[in-house]
Amino acid sequence: MPNAKLTPSQYSLFAANNASLDVVGDAVISFAIDGQQFRADVPVSEKVDKFLLGSDWFKKQGANLDFASGTVTLGDQGIKVHRRHRAGICRRIIVTHDSVIPTKHEANVSVCMVDEGVPLPPCDWAIEPQDLGPGVMAVHTLFSDSQSQLVACILNNSLKLKSLRANSLLSMAEPVQCLSGTGSNGLDKSSFVDGDDSSDSVLHDESVMPVSSSL
């Protein structure tokens, strides 16, 4: 919702695993269901990219759900409910703290995985190389459900500091099956060279530069 007018939020959002979701504000939107026009006051979060209507909205509309027929009645119109088919399972990789990666550095940034509440057996996850701007990228990294602390490797081969804000979306992770002898106990990193200056080297930091209050 790039052009939405946001107001201070009156809502608190939680994921299916009871993790708190940051809300950037509330917006009033207009939409149609089977030709009927509706409005809703909804919270906006950078961690949610789908339009969701809560039970409070349906209650306010006087909606009735008929499980036997699979229909929702809004006003005098019955609307057929459809099952959402998932094209694939993925998890959002979210930056947990404000971070700054110095120029010509490689650093590990603290992240967390956010799911959509889909029950899955414990498994490993991977993110593909992700372009974060000129000369900056998140490299191929493996995660595991068994890890208590997660970090993503960021390469900054540019001549500028790279800032990552807390609660911002870094990348998407997909489930993978590791072959014997590999796994997420270590980081599987892809090499990266800036095409404009391939002779420069990148220094490695175990952690990122903390953000001061003056930034």
C-alpha positions as CSV (number, residue, x, y, z in Angstrom):
1,M,0.0,0.0,0.0
2,P,2.6,2.6,-1.1
3,N,0.1,5.5,-1.4
4,A,-2.1,4.8,1.6
5,K,-2.6,7.5,4.2
6,L,-1.6,6.0,7.6
7,T,-2.9,7.1,11.0
8,P,-1.6,5.9,14.4
9,S,-2.6,2.3,15.0
10,Q,-5.2,1.1,17.5
11,Y,-4.4,-2.5,16.9
12,S,-1.9,-5.2,18.1
13,L,-1.0,-8.0,15.7
14,F,0.3,-11.4,16.4
15,A,1.5,-14.3,14.2
16,A,0.2,-17.8,14.5
17,N,3.3,-18.6,16.8
18,N,2.2,-15.7,19.1
19,A,5.1,-13.5,17.9
20,S,4.3,-9.8,17.9
21,L,4.1,-8.1,14.5
22,D,5.1,-4.4,14.3
23,V,2.3,-2.2,12.9
24,V,3.3,0.9,11.0
25,G,-0.2,2.5,11.1
26,D,-3.9,2.1,10.2
27,A,-5.5,2.7,6.8
28,V,-9.1,2.9,5.6
29,I,-9.5,0.9,2.4
30,S,-12.3,0.3,0.0
31,F,-12.8,-3.1,-1.7
32,A,-15.4,-5.3,-3.3
33,I,-16.6,-8.8,-2.6
34,D,-18.7,-10.4,-5.4
35,G,-19.6,-6.9,-6.6
36,Q,-20.6,-5.5,-3.1
37,Q,-18.6,-2.5,-2.0
38,F,-17.2,-2.4,1.5
39,R,-14.8,-0.4,3.6
40,A,-12.5,-1.5,6.4
41,D,-10.1,0.2,8.9
42,V,-7.1,-2.1,8.8
43,P,-3.7,-2.2,10.4
44,V,-0.7,-2.2,8.1
45,S,2.5,-4.2,8.8
46,E,5.6,-4.7,6.8
47,K,5.6,-8.4,7.7
48,V,2.2,-9.1,6.2
49,D,1.7,-8.8,2.4
50,K,-1.8,-10.2,2.2
51,F,-5.2,-8.5,2.8
52,L,-6.8,-10.1,5.9
53,L,-10.2,-9.4,7.4
54,G,-10.6,-10.2,11.1
55,S,-13.6,-11.6,12.9
56,D,-14.4,-8.2,14.3
57,W,-15.0,-6.8,10.8
58,F,-17.4,-9.7,10.0
59,K,-19.2,-9.3,13.3
60,K,-19.6,-5.5,12.5
61,Q,-21.1,-6.4,9.1
62,G,-23.5,-8.9,10.7
63,A,-22.0,-11.7,8.6
64,N,-23.2,-15.3,9.0
65,L,-21.0,-18.3,8.1
66,D,-22.8,-21.5,7.0
67,F,-20.3,-24.3,7.4
68,A,-22.6,-26.9,5.8
69,S,-22.9,-24.9,2.5
70,G,-19.6,-23.2,2.7
71,T,-21.0,-19.7,2.3
72,V,-20.8,-16.4,4.1
73,T,-23.9,-14.1,4.1
74,L,-23.1,-10.4,4.0
75,G,-26.3,-8.3,3.9
76,D,-28.7,-10.2,1.7
77,Q,-26.0,-11.9,-0.5
78,G,-24.5,-15.3,0.0
79,I,-20.8,-15.6,-1.0
80,K,-19.2,-18.9,-1.7
81,V,-16.1,-19.6,0.4
82,H,-13.1,-21.0,-1.5
83,R,-10.1,-22.8,-0.2
84,R,-6.8,-21.0,-0.7
85,H,-4.3,-23.2,-2.6
86,R,-0.7,-22.7,-1.7
87,A,1.9,-22.6,-4.5
88,G,4.7,-23.2,-2.0
89,I,5.7,-22.9,1.6
90,C,8.2,-20.1,2.5
91,R,9.2,-18.0,5.5
92,R,10.0,-14.4,5.8
93,I,13.5,-13.5,7.0
94,I,13.2,-10.4,9.2
95,V,16.0,-8.2,10.5
96,T,15.8,-8.1,14.3
97,H,17.9,-5.0,15.1
98,D,18.9,-1.8,13.4
99,S,22.3,-2.5,11.8
100,V,25.0,-0.8,9.8
101,I,27.4,-2.7,7.6
102,P,30.6,-0.7,7.0
103,T,32.0,-0.2,3.5
104,K,34.0,-3.1,2.0
105,H,32.9,-5.4,4.8
106,E,31.1,-8.7,5.2
107,A,29.0,-9.0,8.3
108,N,26.5,-11.3,10.1
109,V,23.2,-9.7,10.8
110,S,20.8,-11.0,13.4
111,V,17.5,-12.2,11.8
112,C,14.4,-14.2,12.6
113,M,12.1,-16.4,10.6
114,V,8.4,-15.6,10.5
115,D,6.0,-18.3,9.2
116,E,2.3,-18.2,8.2
117,G,1.2,-20.7,10.8
118,V,1.5,-23.7,8.5
119,P,2.5,-26.7,10.6
120,L,5.6,-28.3,9.2
121,P,8.1,-30.9,10.6
122,P,11.5,-29.5,11.7
123,C,13.6,-28.9,8.6
124,D,16.3,-26.7,7.1
125,W,15.7,-23.5,5.2
126,A,17.7,-21.5,2.6
127,I,17.7,-18.1,1.2
128,E,19.1,-17.4,-2.3
129,P,21.4,-14.5,-3.0
130,Q,19.4,-11.3,-2.6
131,D,20.4,-7.9,-4.1
132,L,20.0,-5.2,-1.4
133,G,21.3,-2.3,-3.5
134,P,24.3,-1.4,-5.6
135,G,27.3,-3.4,-4.4
136,V,25.3,-4.9,-1.5
137,M,23.8,-8.4,-1.2
138,A,22.6,-11.1,1.2
139,V,24.4,-14.3,0.3
140,H,23.1,-17.9,0.1
141,T,22.5,-18.9,3.7
142,L,21.2,-22.0,5.4
143,F,19.0,-21.9,8.5
144,S,17.5,-24.6,10.7
145,D,14.5,-24.8,12.9
146,S,16.8,-26.2,15.7
147,Q,18.9,-23.0,15.8
148,S,18.0,-20.6,18.6
149,Q,19.8,-17.6,17.1
150,L,19.9,-16.9,13.3
151,V,22.2,-14.7,11.3
152,A,22.3,-13.8,7.7
153,C,25.6,-12.9,5.9
154,I,25.6,-9.5,4.2
155,L,28.3,-8.3,1.8
156,N,28.8,-4.6,1.4
157,N,31.4,-4.1,-1.4
158,S,30.2,-0.5,-2.0
159,L,31.8,2.7,-0.9
160,K,28.8,3.6,1.3
161,L,27.5,2.4,4.7
162,K,24.6,0.0,4.3
163,S,21.8,0.5,6.9
164,L,19.2,-2.3,7.7
165,R,16.2,-1.3,9.8
166,A,14.8,-3.5,12.5
167,N,11.7,-5.4,11.4
168,S,12.4,-4.9,7.7
169,L,12.1,-7.8,5.3
170,L,15.5,-9.1,4.2
171,S,14.6,-12.1,2.0
172,M,12.3,-15.2,1.7
173,A,13.5,-18.7,2.8
174,E,12.3,-21.9,1.3
175,P,12.5,-25.4,2.8
176,V,15.5,-27.5,1.6
177,Q,16.9,-31.0,2.3
178,C,20.6,-31.0,3.1
179,L,22.7,-33.9,1.8
180,S,24.9,-36.0,4.0
181,G,27.8,-33.9,5.3
182,T,26.1,-30.6,4.9
183,G,23.7,-28.7,7.0
184,S,22.9,-25.4,8.7
185,N,25.5,-25.7,11.5
186,G,27.7,-23.4,9.3
187,L,26.9,-20.8,6.7
188,D,27.0,-21.7,3.1
189,K,28.1,-18.5,1.5
190,S,28.3,-17.5,-2.2
191,S,31.2,-15.4,-3.4
192,F,30.5,-11.8,-4.5
193,V,32.6,-9.4,-6.5
194,D,31.5,-5.9,-7.4
195,G,31.5,-5.7,-11.2
196,D,32.8,-2.2,-11.2
197,D,35.9,-2.9,-9.1
198,S,36.7,-6.6,-8.9
199,S,40.2,-5.9,-7.5
200,D,38.9,-4.7,-4.1
201,S,38.7,-7.1,-1.2
202,V,35.9,-7.4,1.4
203,L,36.7,-7.6,5.1
204,H,34.8,-10.0,7.4
205,D,33.1,-9.0,10.6
206,E,31.5,-11.5,13.0
207,S,28.8,-8.9,13.8
208,V,27.6,-5.6,12.4
209,M,28.3,-2.1,13.6
210,P,25.7,-1.1,16.2
211,V,23.6,1.9,15.4
212,S,24.1,4.9,17.7
213,S,21.3,7.3,18.6
214,S,23.0,10.0,16.6
215,L,22.4,8.3,13.3
